[in-house]
Amino acid sequence: MALLEIRDLHAKIGEREILKGVNLTIDYGEVHAIMGPNGNGKSTLASVIAGKDTFTVTKGEVLFKGKDLLSLPVEARAAEGIFLGFQYPVEIPGVSITNFMRTAINEQRKYRGLDPMGAKEFLQLMEEKKKVVQLTSNLANRSVNEGFSGGEKKKNEIFQMAMLNPTLSILDETDSGLDIDALRIVAGGVNALKSKENATVVITHYQRLLDYIVPDFVHVLYEGRIVKSGDKSLALDLEEKGYEWIRQELEKADR
């Protein structure tokens, strides 16, 4: 049984159809990259998997660990092990990262029938996971993302991912706005968290992120469908030829 199975998924926002029949299978231990032009459904797909109610699913199914994911509310999807890293992480003034993470972890434990994590165990875990993305104590003691730079926000996202230990991590343009040093740190954190018990989906426009997070599979999402899949060399082809190449390939196939 695959970790995630998406079958003929259609979704719209208002009257506009964005996803037009997405099919995708992700297994444990895999890293998948999803590429494509702006406005073609990449972030929509991530949001639908995570349970964002802005979008309406009109057709298809999504199975996560064999369960009907679309029937679960957003908090249950998170507790089941789905993590979404935002392109633009929000600020939460007045809520410290420490309290935010402790609440999130204990909500997951409650969902799974476990006792709350004790303060000592939690602080030990936090110190261990801060090292994954070189998160300083100064940042960890501040409100969630408040006053953070773009790179600090992305590091904080990967720190949260490390703390929650999800089964499926979806990183929506996590390279957006990062300088080269921050990119290395964030990518290093993602790579450190990879295991045979989880999977990662990286949504990106650019090959440069895939120099650091090497995907097992690359998919092109174009006009609401995955129209081409391959290994990491597909990302290099896209870098060289652009998305116009994909459009031309599709036109040839339709003739």
Summary of the structure (lengths in Angstrom):
residues: 255
radius of gyration: 18.4
end to end distance: 37.2
largest distance: 65.3
contacts: 810
relative contact order: 0.17
helix: 42%
strand: 27%
